[in-house]
Amino acid sequence: MLSNYDIDVLVEKMGLNNFKGCFYKDKLKKIQPNSSYILNLNSELDENGNRTNGSHWTCLVTGDMKRAIYHDSYGEAPSNEIRNLSKSKDKRFTELKKAINIILRTAIFHTIQNIQI
């Protein structure tokens, strides 16, 4: 699994604009318009206060704060924590479905294969 450091290096090499970083779901306190985030669906600490390994990475891309695109390779909808990041009651999430997931995973795989970390 890619670490947040690996992702940061890939984003820098790919020249992605408006990338705000990798976050555990409980560490991202607000989102900004026209930005992208990589989110881990676990909290940073477990119930005993121990650091978790995380679950898997998801992606959140915001537009003008009226719309957002959320991608989870497992096909899950955004959690309430992620939905609640938006103060706007009109915010709608577009959840990418299985066919698009396959296309994105293939594109990411080929991109990673062509970039040396």
C-alpha positions as CSV (number, residue, x, y, z in Angstrom):
1,M,0.0,0.0,0.0
2,L,1.2,3.5,-0.8
3,S,2.0,5.6,2.2
4,N,1.1,9.3,2.5
5,Y,4.7,10.1,1.7
6,D,4.6,8.1,-1.5
7,I,1.5,9.8,-2.5
8,D,3.0,13.3,-1.8
9,V,6.0,12.4,-4.0
10,L,3.8,11.2,-6.8
11,V,1.6,14.3,-6.7
12,E,4.6,16.5,-6.8
13,K,6.1,14.6,-9.8
14,M,2.8,14.7,-11.6
15,G,2.4,18.5,-11.0
16,L,-1.1,18.3,-9.6
17,N,-2.4,21.7,-8.7
18,N,-4.6,22.4,-5.6
19,F,-3.6,19.2,-3.8
20,K,-4.1,19.9,-0.1
21,G,-2.6,16.6,1.2
22,C,-3.3,13.2,2.7
23,F,-5.4,13.0,5.9
24,Y,-6.9,10.6,8.3
25,K,-10.7,11.3,8.2
26,D,-10.6,12.8,11.7
27,K,-7.7,15.1,10.9
28,L,-9.3,17.0,8.0
29,K,-11.2,19.8,9.7
30,K,-12.4,21.8,6.7
31,I,-12.3,21.7,2.9
32,Q,-11.6,24.4,0.4
33,P,-13.1,25.1,-3.0
34,N,-11.3,23.9,-6.1
35,S,-9.1,21.5,-4.1
36,S,-8.2,17.8,-3.9
37,Y,-7.6,15.6,-0.9
38,I,-6.6,12.0,-0.3
39,L,-8.4,10.6,2.7
40,N,-7.9,7.5,4.8
41,L,-11.2,6.2,6.2
42,N,-9.8,5.3,9.6
43,S,-9.2,7.7,12.4
44,E,-5.6,8.3,13.3
45,L,-5.9,6.7,16.8
46,D,-7.9,3.7,17.9
47,E,-10.0,3.6,21.0
48,N,-6.9,2.9,23.2
49,G,-5.0,5.9,21.8
50,N,-2.7,3.8,19.6
51,R,-1.9,5.0,16.1
52,T,-3.8,2.9,13.5
53,N,-2.4,1.6,10.2
54,G,-5.3,3.1,8.3
55,S,-7.7,1.4,6.0
56,H,-7.4,2.5,2.4
57,W,-7.1,5.8,0.4
58,T,-10.1,7.6,-1.0
59,C,-10.2,10.8,-3.0
60,L,-12.2,14.0,-2.6
61,V,-12.2,16.8,-5.2
62,T,-14.1,19.9,-4.6
63,G,-15.4,22.4,-7.2
64,D,-17.1,25.6,-6.2
65,M,-18.4,24.0,-2.9
66,K,-21.7,23.2,-4.5
67,R,-20.4,19.9,-5.9
68,A,-17.7,17.4,-5.0
69,I,-16.4,14.2,-6.5
70,Y,-15.7,11.4,-4.1
71,H,-13.9,8.2,-5.2
72,D,-13.6,5.1,-3.1
73,S,-12.1,2.1,-4.9
74,Y,-14.3,-0.2,-2.8
75,G,-17.3,1.6,-4.2
76,E,-18.5,2.9,-0.8
77,A,-20.4,6.2,-0.5
78,P,-18.8,9.1,1.5
79,S,-19.0,8.7,5.2
80,N,-20.9,11.2,7.3
81,E,-17.6,12.7,8.5
82,I,-16.7,13.5,4.9
83,R,-20.1,14.7,4.0
84,N,-20.2,17.0,7.0
85,L,-17.0,18.7,6.0
86,S,-19.1,21.0,3.8
87,K,-21.0,23.7,5.5
88,S,-23.2,24.1,2.4
89,K,-26.6,22.2,2.6
90,D,-26.7,22.1,-1.2
91,K,-23.5,20.1,-1.5
92,R,-24.0,17.0,-3.6
93,F,-21.5,14.2,-4.0
94,T,-21.0,12.3,-7.2
95,E,-20.0,8.8,-6.4
96,L,-18.1,7.1,-9.1
97,K,-19.4,3.6,-9.9
98,K,-17.7,0.3,-10.7
99,A,-17.0,1.0,-14.4
100,I,-15.3,4.3,-13.7
101,N,-13.4,2.7,-10.7
102,I,-11.9,0.2,-13.1
103,I,-10.8,2.9,-15.5
104,L,-9.3,5.0,-12.7
105,R,-7.5,2.1,-11.1
106,T,-6.0,1.2,-14.5
107,A,-4.9,4.8,-15.1
108,I,-3.4,5.1,-11.6
109,F,-1.6,1.7,-12.0
110,H,0.0,2.8,-15.3
111,T,0.9,6.2,-14.0
112,I,2.7,4.6,-11.0
113,Q,4.5,2.2,-13.3
114,N,5.9,5.1,-15.3
115,I,7.0,7.3,-12.4
116,Q,10.1,6.4,-10.4
117,I,9.7,7.2,-6.7
